[in-house]
Each structure stands twice: as structure tokens, then as C-alpha cells.
Amino acid sequence: MSAEPAPAAAAAAPEQTPEPPAGSGEPAEHRALVLTGFGGYDKVKVQPRRGGGPRPGEVSVRVRACGLNFSDLLARQGLYDRLPPLPVCPGMECAGTVCALGDDVRDRQVGDKVMVLARSGLWQEVVNVPAGQTFLMPEGMSFEEGAALLVNYITAYMILFDFGNLRPNQSVLIHMAAGGVGTAAIQLCKTVENVTIFGTASASKHDSLKESGVAHPIDYRTMDYAEEVRKISPKGVDIVLDPLGGSDTSKAFHLLKPMGKLITYGVANVLTGQKKNLVAMAKTWWNQFSINALQLLQHNKAVCGYYLGSMEEEVELIRGVVAKLTNLYSQGKIKPKIDSVWPFDQVADAMRQMQEKKNIGKVILVPEAPKEESKKEEN
């Protein structure tokens, strides 16, 4: 993954739609979601944008669905340090159809259905992106599934297999197990024989988690999840996936068996309301886990940090992971779980759904309200 697509990153730049038909006299107009300031849900607005065609090495993609990620919620509050200057179009992933090719593009064709990965800039009806940031969708995949695959499944795969070295007969604790990364991680765990899954989520989501393969759902709101894990597995677990940060990272480390691995990949504890909460931020950072090399040696444990946003130069590595994921999809071993689909005009409701942790699976944005007939035809 390279840096965010240059024309798409700022959303206000004039290079974001393919050229209009000859003789139209002016660049085509399209709709984009734009972060106009830091704060509540109302800071993301639908705005018109004009632009030209793809540059050399780029393709234009008519966007059909976009993924909403936790980093987008952090970005809205001004807590995501890799966001370009405001006003900016958010969005790290989308899926759609290639509608124009720039010079020197040989491995894509107009009409290709693709998934797109970028640092930001993809919540638009049309985007121009480097061809290398697009991935062909597997046969039978819907646009909504395509927009739900890349960020969550790349993250879950690399955490579990590249860092976690997940093997048969091991145990895994997955926090926020009903969210996007959580559901991806559960499905990937099921591709390995006899893996025991512990998952934290509110009680209303436990039946769904059990159906998906979580042996031990734990209600983090009413129970001490560390105590609950110890009751079932006194020695702890082999792998902990930690998107929470703060004191929870320390709890995760102490839940590891000898030779266990903790992979931290987020700081969800800083997000407590619509707007930035300085108290929550201070508390999270004050309680942030710290350990030195000598202590690691004595404990026989590993601590790993993962951040997809810093992997943008690792193009071949990411493409290799996506190839494995699309193969697993084609085999029917993984399938993105869609919680809900929201048109651009309802982006505030979509963000609220995720921020209040009401979702089970992925929250998806689409340029227009879904129409059942057109979805059947196109997918």
C-alpha cells in the first residue's frame, strides 16, 4: 500500500473524477463525504466535488460501497495523526468498478470490479487511485463485502498468523469480538484446527458470537474478563488481540501463557463520546503498558505492535496477504459479515452505530440508498 491517493486525499483537489464526455465543457461533478472540522458526527458533510481524469499509473473507480473503520472515528475527533489537512475526505477502503484508465496502466481494464486500499480519501462517488492500490474482487463477491474485506481482514490475518503464529490447539482472546476486525479474526481462527476462542462483547451479542464460533463470550460490561478467562483456562491464553490500549494492555499481558503473544493494534479506550475526551485520553496514556527487554526475557512472552497505516511501503507484503484472503473467500472459508448499509446522507447514523458499539460486523457506506433490484443485477 502506498500513501493515500494524491488526488483523493484532500477531497477538494480538482483531480478526482474521470473526464466528462467530450464537448461537455467542464469537469464532471460528484458527491463526497468531507470532514470539515474536528468534533461530533455533524462534522462530516456531503459536498460536491469536481475533477478530471486519472493521472499516469492511476485508475478511476466508480465507488459502490465504502468501509467505515475505527480510525475514521478517531480522525473525526482529531486523534488520527496520519490525516491530511482539513477539509479532507476520509475513508481507507472502498469497492467499485474501474471506469477510466490512466496512461501506463496495463493490469486493469474498464469494467473491472475492484477493492481499493488507501490512507484516506475514498468516501466519494468517484476516486482516482494508483492502480497498485486496487485488488480484483473474487467471483461472487458483492460490493459491500468488497468494502468490508481489506482493512479488517488484512489486520486480523497479519495479527493472527504473521505475529501470533496461530497453530492448532491454541487459545485466543479477541476483544471487541463483534466488530469488523473481531468477526474477521473469528473466521480466520476457524481455519485452524481446534482453536479455542474467547471473545468480549456486550451480552446482547453473545448468541451471534456463539454461532460464529466463539466458545466463551464474555460480557466486559458486567464481568472482569480476565477473571472469567482464568476460571476457564487457569494458565491463560496463547494469543491476545488488543485494540483497547491503556490498562487493558497490561491485563492482556498477564493473561498470556508462557510463550504467549500479545498483539496491540489500537487505543479504542480513548473514544468515549462524540467529541474528544481529554480525561479519557490522559487516563489511557497514563495507564499505557510499558515493559523492558529484560522483563520480556524473564516472562517468556512477546509483545507486538501492529498498525496497517504504517505498512504503505510494504506493497508486496500486503498484496500477498490479500491474495491469501481472496483465496479463502473463494473457498468459502471467510465471508465479511455486514452489520448495516447507510447512504452518504446518513453518515452520522452510521458513525453512531459503530461508535456506540451497536454493530455486529462491518458498517458500510454507499453513495445512494441501496436499491434491491440494482444490487441483484450488479452483484
KOLBA-424421 format. One record per residue (C-alpha): x, y, z. Coordinates in steps of 0.25 Angstrom, whole numbers, always signed. Each point is the difference from the previous one (the first is absolute). Last residue first. Example, Ala and Ser with C-alpha at 12.3 -4.5 7.8 and 13.67 -1.06 7.14 Angstrom:
! KOLBA-424421
+55, -4, +29
-6, -14, +2
//
This chain:
! KOLBA-424421
-95, -33, -31
-4, +10, -10
-14, -5, -3
-3, -4, +14
+4, +13, +5
-8, +8, -10
-13, -8, +4
+3, +2, +15
+2, +15, -1
+10, +5, +10
-1, +15, +4
+11, +7, -8
+15, +2, +2
+1, -12, +9
+6, -1, +14
+3, -13, +7
+0, -4, +15
+7, -14, +1
-3, -11, +10
-10, +0, +12
-2, +15, +2
-6, +7, +12
+14, +4, +5
-4, +15, +3
+11, +4, -9
-5, -9, -11
-15, +3, -1
+4, +15, +3
+9, +0, -12
-11, -6, -9
-10, +10, +6
+9, +12, -4
+2, -6, -14
-14, +1, -3
+1, +8, -13
+11, -9, -4
-10, -12, -1
+1, -10, +12
+2, -15, -1
-1, -9, +13
+7, -11, +7
+7, -6, -12
+8, -13, +4
+12, -2, -10
+1, -14, -5
+11, -10, +4
+2, -15, -3
-9, +0, -13
+12, -5, -8
-1, +13, -9
+1, +8, +13
+12, -7, +5
+6, +2, -14
-3, +15, +1
+6, +0, +14
+13, -7, -5
+1, +10, -11
-2, +12, +9
+11, -5, +9
+10, -1, -12
-5, +14, -5
+4, +6, +14
+14, -6, +0
+2, +4, -14
-4, +15, +3
+8, +2, +13
+1, +15, -2
-14, +2, +6
+2, -8, +12
-1, +11, +10
-15, +2, -1
-1, -15, +3
+5, +2, +14
+4, -12, +8
+8, -1, +13
+6, -13, +6
+2, -4, +14
+6, -14, +2
+1, -9, +13
+11, -8, +7
-3, +8, +13
+15, +2, +3
+4, +3, -14
-11, +10, -1
+4, +7, +13
+14, +1, -5
-5, +7, -13
-8, +11, +7
-15, +1, +3
-10, +11, -2
-15, -1, +0
-8, +13, -2
-7, +4, +13
+4, +15, -1
-3, +0, -15
-14, -6, +2
-3, +9, +12
+5, +13, -7
-8, -4, -13
-13, -3, +9
+2, +13, +7
+2, +8, -13
-13, -5, -6
+0, +3, -15
-14, +2, -5
-12, -10, -3
+3, -9, +13
+10, -9, +6
+11, -3, -10
+13, +0, +8
-2, -15, +4
+0, -4, -15
+15, +1, +0
+4, -9, -11
+9, -12, -5
+6, -7, +11
+5, -14, -2
+3, -8, +12
+7, -13, -2
+1, -12, +9
+13, -8, +2
-4, -2, +15
-15, +2, +1
-6, +14, -2
-10, +6, +9
+10, +9, +6
+3, +7, -13
-15, +2, -3
-2, +6, +14
+11, +10, -3
-6, +3, -14
-13, +2, +7
+6, +11, +9
+2, +9, -12
-2, -5, -14
-13, -6, -6
+2, -7, -13
+7, -12, +7
+0, -13, -7
+5, -10, +11
+7, -13, -4
+4, -13, +7
-10, +1, +12
+0, +0, +15
+5, -11, +9
-13, -1, +8
-8, -2, -13
-15, +0, +3
+1, +8, +13
+12, +7, -5
-8, +6, -12
-11, +4, +9
+9, +7, +10
+7, +8, -12
-14, +4, -5
-4, +7, +12
-15, -1, -2
-12, +9, -2
+5, +9, -11
+10, -10, -6
-11, -10, -3
+8, -12, -3
-2, -10, -12
+7, -14, +2
+0, -9, -11
-1, +10, -11
-3, -7, -13
-9, +9, -8
-13, -5, +6
+6, +2, +14
+3, +15, -4
-14, +2, -5
-6, -5, +13
+10, +9, +8
-4, +13, -7
-10, +4, +10
+9, -3, +11
+10, +11, -4
+13, -5, -6
+13, -7, +4
+4, -12, -7
+7, -13, +4
+4, -9, -12
+5, -14, +2
+8, -5, -13
-3, -14, -4
+5, +0, -14
+4, +13, -7
-10, +6, -10
-9, +3, +12
+10, +10, +5
-2, +8, -13
-15, +1, +2
+2, +5, +14
+10, +10, -4
-9, +6, -11
-11, +1, +10
+9, +7, +9
+6, +9, -10
-13, +5, -4
-7, +1, +14
-7, -12, +7
+13, -4, +7
+3, +13, +6
+12, -7, +7
+4, -14, -5
+7, -9, +9
+7, -12, -7
+2, -14, +4
+9, -11, -7
-3, -14, -4
+5, +2, -15
+9, +12, -2
+0, +15, +0
+13, +6, -3
-4, +13, +7
+8, +10, -8
-1, -5, -14
-12, -9, +2
-10, +6, +10
+4, +15, -1
+3, -1, -15
-14, -6, -3
-8, +9, +9
+6, +12, -6
-1, -4, -14
-15, -5, +3
-4, +13, +6
+6, +10, -10
-2, -8, -12
-13, -7, +1
-12, +9, +3
-1, +8, -13
+1, -13, -8
-11, -5, +8
-9, +12, -3
+4, -1, -15
-5, -14, +0
+10, -12, -2
-5, -11, -10
+14, -1, -7
+11, +6, +8
+2, +15, +0
+13, +5, -8
+9, +8, +9
+3, +15, -1
+11, +8, +6
+10, -4, -11
-9, +7, -10
+3, +13, +7
-13, +7, +4
-10, +9, -6
-13, +0, +8
-15, +1, -4
-13, +0, +8
+9, +4, +12
+4, -5, +14
+13, -5, -5
+10, +12, +4
+8, -7, +11
+13, -9, +2
-5, -8, -12
-5, -14, -3
-9, -3, -12
-8, -12, -4
-3, -2, -14
-11, -4, -10
+7, +1, -14
-9, +7, -10
+11, +9, -7
+12, -9, +1
+12, -2, +10
+14, -6, -2
+5, +9, -11
-1, +14, +6
+11, +9, -7
-9, +11, -3
-12, +2, +9
-12, -9, +0
-15, +3, +1
-12, -6, +6
+5, -11, +9
-12, -5, +9
-2, +1, +14
+5, -4, +14
+5, +9, +11
+11, +1, +11
+7, +11, +9
-10, +10, +0
+0, +15, +4
-1, +12, -10
+7, +12, +6
-2, +14, +3
+9, +0, +8
+15, -4, -1
+4, -14, -3
-3, -11, +10
+11, -8, +5
-1, +5, +15
-13, -6, +3
-6, +6, +12
-7, +12, -6
-14, -4, +5
-4, -4, -14
+13, -7, -3
-3, -9, +12
-13, -4, -5
+7, -2, -14
+10, -9, +7
-11, -9, +6
-3, -3, -15
-12, +2, -9
+1, -7, -13
-4, +6, -13
-10, -5, -11
-3, +2, -15
+11, +9, -4
+3, +3, -15
+15, -2, +0
+9, +8, -8
+14, -7, -3
+14, +5, +2
+13, -2, -6
+0, +13, -8
-10, +9, +6
-15, -3, +1
-10, +9, -6
-5, +14, +5
-7, +5, +12
-12, +7, +6
-5, -2, +14
-14, +1, +7
-1, -1, +15
-6, -10, +9
+4, +4, +15
+8, -6, +11
+1, +10, +11
-14, -3, +5
+4, -13, +7
+8, +8, +10
+13, +7, +1
+11, +3, -10
-3, +9, -12
-5, -1, -14
+2, -15, -2
-5, -2, -14
-9, -11, -6
+0, +1, -15
-10, +2, -11
+3, +1, -15
+2, +11, -10
+6, -2, -14
+10, +10, -5
-5, +10, -10
-3, +3, -15
-9, -13, -2
+6, -1, -14
+7, -13, +2
-6, -8, +11
+4, +3, +14
+14, -3, +4
+2, -9, +12
-3, +5, +14
+10, +5, +11
+10, +9, -6
-5, +14, +5
+5, -2, +15
-11, +3, +10
+0, -15, +4
+14, +2, +7
+4, -15, -1
-6, -3, -13
+9, +7, -10
+13, -6, +7
-5, -14, +2
+3, -3, +15
+15, -4, +1
+4, -13, -6
-6, -14, +4
//
